[in-house]
């Protein structure tokens, strides 16, 4: 299930030349709008390589490209976020790879979302907030649609960032789990408690 299309459509994010939105266009539009309005933690290119970012804009949002381009000061404000992302490049790479390996592999937008989600994991809030999504359910919908294996594995409804790092830990990544099983972990409530 994609992000709500009615408000995005009225904002001009879907071209009238298309029969409907492209795969993940609703999710990408929501993330882009949120980032451009100061929500979330994503750098200017959303965590994408410049060429991927330009391809995404051209493929999905060419009709409103001028509205998306932002003044230089906006880019400057996000430069520090990009620097932080680069300082954690190994972590970012491992998260991106985990997501790509668990994607459906049917559209380039899945790889873009993998990079965007990995960049969102560098933020300090819940992942759905760091991505600028409306709620946690919309993040789950994104996982179900694009990374169904991971969505299925997260059957205990663990918080997504914690879940992704746990997956890295279990696959021999450079991250150490605090406990051999979640049930015995002293910070269990931080992973499975209510999000506020």
N, C-alpha and C positions, 0 to 999 in steps of 0.2 A: 504494500500500500504506500503510495507516494504522499508527499506533503500536500496539504489542502491546495487545490488548484484555483478555486474561485477568486480569491484575493490576489493571487499571483498572476492570474490571467488578466484581471482588470488593471494590474500594474504594468502590463505590457511584457511580461516575462515569457509568454508563449506567443510565438509568431502565428498570425492568422493563416499563413501559407501551409502550416502543418495540420495534419488531421488531429493530432493530439500531442501531448508533451513527449519528448524523447525520454529514453530510460533515465531515471534519476533526476530529471529536470526539476521537479518540484523540490526535492531535497537540496539540490545545488542552489536553486534560487533562494530558498529559505536561508541557507547558510550565508550566501552572498549578501542578501539584504541585511541580515543581522550583523554581519561583519562591517558593512558599510554604514550602519547606524550605531556603531560603537558597542555592540554586544559580542560576547564570546572573547576568545583569546587568540584568534588566528592572525598570522601575519598577512601582509598585503595580498600575496598570491595564494592565500589559504593553506599554505604548506606545499603547494604544487611547484614543480620546476617551472621556470618561466615559460618554456615552450608548451608544456601541458596546460598551464593557465591560459595562455593565448589561444590554444586550440579549443579549450572548453568554452571560452567567451565567444569565439567565432562560431562554434558549432551550435551552442545553445542560446546565446543571447545577442546575436549580431544585430537584431532589430533595435536594440536599446543600448548598443555599445557606448554611445556618447554619454548616456546617463550613468553608466557603470564606472567609466574612467573618473578618477578622483584627482583633486588638486594635489600638488607636491607635498603640502604639509600633512596630508592624510598618509601619504606613503612614508614620510619621515617618522610620524607617530608609530607606524608599524615596523620600522626598521629594527627596533630593539627586540621585538618579538621574533623577527627573522634571525637575529644574532643569537638569541637564546636557543632557537631551534637548531641552529648550526652547531652550537656548543654540545648539544645532545644528539648529534647526528647518528651515532651508533644505535642509540635507543630508538630514535625515530625510524631508522632503517629496519631494525628488527620488528618493530610494530607493523610497519608497512608491509614487510614480507609476510608476516603472520596473516595479515588480513588478505593479501593477494592470494596466498596459498589456499585460503578458505573461501575465496570468492567463487561465484558461478562461472566466471570466465566467458561471459557472453557479450560484454560491452565494455568499451574503454572507460566509461564512467565509473565502473567498479574499482579500477586501479586509481582513478582520481579520488574517489571516496576513501580508499585505503590510506592514501597520503594525507588527506584532510583529517580523517579520524586520528591518525598517528600524530599529526600536529596538535590536534585538540587534546590528546593525552598529555601534552606538555604543560597544559594549564593547571590551575590550582583548584578548580571547582568541579562539580559533577560534569561528566563528559557531555551530556546533552546541553548543558549551559555553556560550556566552553566552545561548543560548535555553533551556538546561537539557535538551537532548535527550541520548539515551543514547549516540549515536555519530554519526559523519559520514554513515554510510549512511542513517540515519533522516532526516537533513536532505536528502539527495539524493532520498529517497522523497517527501518533502514537495514538493520542486521538481517532480519528475516528475508528481505527481498534480495540482498546482495551477498550476504555471508551466512547462508542458512545453516551450515554446519556449526558455526560458532553460536548462532542463536539457539540451536538445539542443545548444544553443550551447556549453555547457561540456563539450565532448567531449574536452578534454585533461585533464579532472579538476583544473582550477585550484581553489584554495581559494575558497570561496564569497564571502567578503567581498571579496577581491581581484578576483574575477570580476565582482561587481556594480559595484564602483567602475570597473573597466575598461569595463563597458558604459556607465556614465554618461559616462566620458571620450569614448568613441567616438560617443556621441549628442550631443556638444556641451555636456555639463554643465559645471559650474564646477570640475571636477577635472582636473588635468593628469597625463597619463600620463608616466612617466619615460622611456619609450623608444617609438619608433614601432612596434616589434614585440617581442613577449615574448622571442623567441629572442635578441635583441641586448641585452636589459635586464640590467644588472649585478646585479639582485636576483632573478633567475629562480628560484633555489632557494627563496626565501621564498614564492613563489607556488605552486610545483609540487612542492616537497619533501614528504617524509613529515611528517605532523602528529604531534607528541609532546606 
